[in-house]
Every structure is written in C-alpha cells, then in structure tokens.
C-alpha cells in the first residue's frame, strides 16, 4: 500500500505556481487575482475560504474576499457577481457553497462569466469538459487527475467506479475518467444512493472514487485486493476526546481498506489539498487567458 500524499503533491504544485507568478511579476505582467464571495458565517465555509485566500497569498497571487450576511437577497448577490464579471483586474471568481435556502445556486453559477468560473461549475464549462474542449474543470476532479498523473497510476482499460453523482465531483469525475486521454480511457460505472448491489459493483473496481459524503461508508469488504482508492469525503464527526470536539473523516474506512489497496488517499492530507491547488491552477489559466480569449 502506498499513500497518495496530497500534502507532498500540493507543496510541489504550489512551488510550481509560485515560480510562474514570480516570472509574471518579473516580466511586468498582470498578477493573477482570485475573488471569493462568502455568504453567512458557517464554520466549514469560513475555513475553506480562508484556506483558499491563504494559499493565494503564499504563491504570490492577489485575492479578494467579498462577504455578505446570510440575509443578503439573491438580487444583491447576483449584482456582486456581475460587478466581478465586469472588472478586468479580477481573473477568477468562486462563490462558496452552500448558499442560504432563499438563493438559487444554479442561478448564481450561471451568472458567473464562464471565463472567470475557476470552480468549473458553469454549464458552459461542464459542457466543454464533456466534449473534451478547453474548459475550467471542477477543482476536486481535476485534483484527482493530477494525483493519478503524478503517481504514474495506469488508468487505460481499468474499471473505475465512482460512488456519488454530484455535479461538483461524481458526475464530472465519471466523464473525465472515460475520456480518450491520460488519466482516462477507463470503463466507468457511476453509482449513487439508488444503485442496487453497490458493494458488488465496488468490489469490481480497479479504481474506486468515493464521493458520497457519508463518513466511513466504504469498508474493506467493498474493495478488491490491489485497488486504487480515492477518498473525496471530508466530514466532521463528533469526538469528545478532541479539543475541537470533532475529527475529520473520509468516505472510506481507512484502517480497514488501506491494507487491501495498492494506492489510497488519506483524510485529511489527500484530495482536499489538491482541490485548492487546482483552483489556483485555474486562476493562473484565467489570468493568462488560456481557456477563453476574453474575460
């Protein structure tokens, strides 16, 4: 068993991004600028956004955080999105999810200019990704691909089972893993809460991607010997023995599954760190107009 070490890889990728940003600065070019919109004060969202802003600073990028109270109206939020769209100094925009119930997240995502949609959630970017055209790919699936690539994990001809069909992770992951490229060329099975014989299907996976948001759902009896196991889950589970009052768990029961795996991601220290790196890579692409010519 070998760990797919997100901590090691993310440090490596951040060094690469920092070097590129330093070169842009040296040449007098425009420094990439990421904008995050945060609604409310939910603890996990606060943590995620703070981490994104901190990582931008570490690699030399500019970042701006726009905060709103949970009572903000949908119209006010859409207006803020449009202002970022219209600002040529701002290259990438993320709106932290989830949003309050009175705001339609699809309407917000569709208002973001696809050229600034570094989260890869806009329908245009999802469609371009599905067709294999240049696009901003959702940060978590892109981070998984980067992991597979940097660890030289063979994917062609393998059976990849994705557990979870969310538009943010599961669905794009299934599309990416079957594309005629590397990583890719897998035969893909996309499973979800209504899938029958889920354990049996998971047992057939050469590459198992767990992205359903249920702590320690994947157990050893669901994984075949030698499988590559990618754990996308990150949930706070109450634990009175911890100072914080909780412990972070993934969707995979790590202690059980790891001995059967050829490669496995830890939680924390795995896919989550790669997600932030992917976001910064997309922001760098946006600043360079690599996907769309105009912002």
Buried (B, 14 or more C-beta within 10 A) or exposed (E): EEBBBBBEBBEEBBEEBBEBBEEBEEEEEEEBBBBBBBBBEBEEBBEBBEBBBEBBEEBBBBBBBBEBEEEBEBEEBBEBBEEBBEBEEBBBBBBBBEBBEEBEEEEBBBBBBBBBBBBBBBEBBBEBBBEEEEBBBBBBBBBBBBBBEBBEBEBEEBBBBBBBBBEBBBBBBBBBBBBEEBBBBBEBBBBBEEBEEBEEBBBEBBBBBBBBBBBBBBEBEBBBEEBBBBBBBBBBEEEEEEEEEEBBBBBBBBEBBBEBBBBBBBBBBBBBBBBBBBBBBBBBBBBBEEBBEEB
